[in-house]
């Protein structure tokens, strides 16, 4: 209606004229306003222009227009990560590769974000892309020495990936070398066509779904732990150690995501075994 359009227009003027005062309004009513993106198809684009977000590159609230104006050469998507807590999101392993390349990632911290994002899909002709799903395509945005170094050891990495998948079986959908990890050894990601992990978690908590999808385990080829595993992957005498380490990697990734380990007793035994051996893994 005309009234709604007038209100949105006034909010946009306020946001541009007095960002600090608008930030106070946004903190109080932002989540409610974002419900309109999901429910009001006619005005959703105008509401999106008013919306403000925290991000990995700014302590202050930013608009989607701000984000698009700062996109890197070769960047074709608006990257975001969703969760309940901004501080936890800022420490997510999924962010590492993006931070290393100076690629801004938006923090989506309101539950309603998970519902308007799939229905909107894009802003300013740029698709929204969760960094916890496959298809980050960081290699297309400013290639660097790190990517070149990874390619030198492809044969051993491929062997390691295949062996970890055999050890874990159906516990994971796939095992892949990661281009988004720089400091952490592992992380879990959802498949490109699967539900965002945070949305899946919300729906599971509210008993909207019974089960969760298999996740992809990404490993960091440059991490010392992964390099140590490469050294023992071909030794039959170390098969049990390798299996234990593979399961601990998966459980570590689950713990980071706030998920329970599959079997706490086995987790403790595997951890104790490797600690007792003192093998440096």
Beta strands, then each sheet from edge to edge (+ up, - down):
strand 1: 53-55
strand 2: 58-62
strand 3: 77-82
strand 4: 106-108
strand 5: 122-123
strand 6: 126-130
strand 7: 174-177
strand 8: 186-189
strand 9: 216-219
sheet 1: 2+ 1- 4+ 3+ 6+ 5-
sheet 2: 7+ 9+ 8-
end
